[in-house]
């Protein structure tokens, strides 16, 4: 089976988007204890950094897909990628636990826009 250039670029873009989303939560599980120590919170509180990301991703995934039906999947995929990238940059410089958890929630919404579209 041969694919056109457009089909290949679509498959590559979607694949890279999904890798981006997976990188949003898989590596974080390994560093939660270190984050807890660094931010001065308990390990159970620090687990909210990962949990809220997953909850917002799962909770907004169907809405993101429906919005893609209404507004266009490529557009919302791009918006989701932008939200995800900006929030990833913000999480790299945030030193406050509450702010980090809120930013991770927005990152989950961006991930839902990528995965849902």
C-alpha positions as CSV (number, residue, x, y, z in Angstrom):
1,X,0.0,0.0,0.0
2,X,1.4,3.4,-1.0
3,X,0.5,6.6,0.7
4,X,0.4,10.1,-0.9
5,X,2.6,12.8,0.4
6,X,-0.3,14.4,2.2
7,X,-1.3,11.1,3.9
8,X,2.3,10.5,5.0
9,X,2.6,14.0,6.5
10,X,-0.8,13.5,8.3
11,X,0.3,10.2,9.8
12,X,3.6,11.7,10.9
13,X,1.9,14.7,12.5
14,X,-0.6,12.6,14.4
15,X,2.1,10.2,15.5
16,X,4.3,13.0,16.8
17,X,1.3,14.6,18.5
18,X,0.5,11.4,20.4
19,X,4.2,11.0,21.4
20,X,4.0,14.5,22.7
21,X,0.9,13.7,24.8
22,X,2.5,10.5,26.2
23,X,5.6,12.5,27.2
24,X,3.2,14.7,29.2
25,X,2.6,12.1,31.8
26,X,5.0,9.1,31.5
27,X,8.2,10.8,32.6
28,X,6.5,12.7,35.4
29,X,5.7,9.5,37.3
30,X,9.4,9.0,37.8
31,X,10.1,12.4,39.2
32,X,7.1,12.9,41.5
33,X,9.1,12.2,44.7
34,X,11.8,14.6,43.7
35,X,9.3,17.2,42.8
36,X,7.6,16.8,46.2
37,X,11.0,17.4,47.9
38,X,11.8,20.3,45.7
39,X,8.5,22.0,46.1
40,X,8.2,21.2,49.8
41,X,5.0,19.2,49.7
42,X,4.2,15.6,50.6
43,X,4.4,12.9,48.0
44,X,0.6,12.4,48.0
45,X,0.2,16.2,47.3
46,X,2.8,16.0,44.5
47,X,0.9,13.2,42.9
48,X,-1.8,15.8,42.0
49,X,0.7,17.1,39.4
50,X,0.2,13.9,37.4
51,X,-3.4,13.2,38.5
52,X,-4.9,16.5,37.5
53,X,-3.2,16.3,34.1
54,X,-4.8,12.9,33.5
55,X,-8.2,14.0,34.8
56,X,-8.4,17.0,32.6
57,X,-7.1,15.0,29.6
58,X,-9.8,12.3,30.1
59,X,-12.5,14.8,31.0
60,X,-12.1,17.0,28.0
61,X,-11.2,14.4,25.4
62,X,-14.7,13.8,24.0
63,X,-15.5,17.6,24.1
64,X,-12.3,18.2,22.2
65,X,-13.3,15.7,19.5
66,X,-16.7,17.2,19.1
67,X,-15.2,20.7,18.9
68,X,-13.0,19.3,16.1
69,X,-16.1,18.1,14.3
70,X,-17.6,21.6,14.5
71,X,-14.5,23.8,14.0
72,X,-12.1,21.6,12.1
73,X,-9.8,18.9,13.4
74,X,-6.5,20.4,12.0
75,X,-7.2,23.7,13.6
76,X,-7.9,22.3,17.0
77,X,-5.0,19.9,16.7
78,X,-2.7,22.9,16.2
79,X,-4.3,24.9,19.0
80,X,-3.9,21.9,21.3
81,X,-0.2,21.6,20.3
82,X,0.3,25.3,21.0
83,X,-1.4,25.1,24.4
84,X,0.6,21.9,25.3
85,X,3.9,23.5,24.3
86,X,3.3,26.8,26.1
87,X,2.2,25.1,29.3
88,X,5.2,22.8,29.1
89,X,7.5,25.8,28.9
90,X,5.7,27.4,31.9
91,X,6.0,24.2,34.0
92,X,9.8,24.3,33.4
93,X,10.1,27.7,35.3
94,X,7.3,27.5,37.8
95,X,8.5,27.2,41.4
96,X,5.1,27.3,43.2
97,X,3.2,24.0,43.7
98,X,-0.3,25.5,43.3
99,X,0.6,27.2,40.0
100,X,2.3,24.1,38.8
101,X,-0.8,22.0,39.4
102,X,-3.0,24.6,37.6
103,X,-0.7,24.8,34.6
104,X,-0.6,21.0,34.4
105,X,-4.4,21.0,34.3
106,X,-4.3,23.4,31.3
107,X,-1.7,21.1,29.7
108,X,-4.1,18.2,30.0
109,X,-6.7,20.3,28.0
110,X,-4.1,20.9,25.4
111,X,-3.3,17.2,25.3
112,X,-7.0,16.4,24.9
113,X,-7.2,18.7,21.9
114,X,-4.2,16.9,20.3
115,X,-5.5,13.4,21.1
116,X,-9.1,14.2,20.2
117,X,-8.3,15.6,16.8
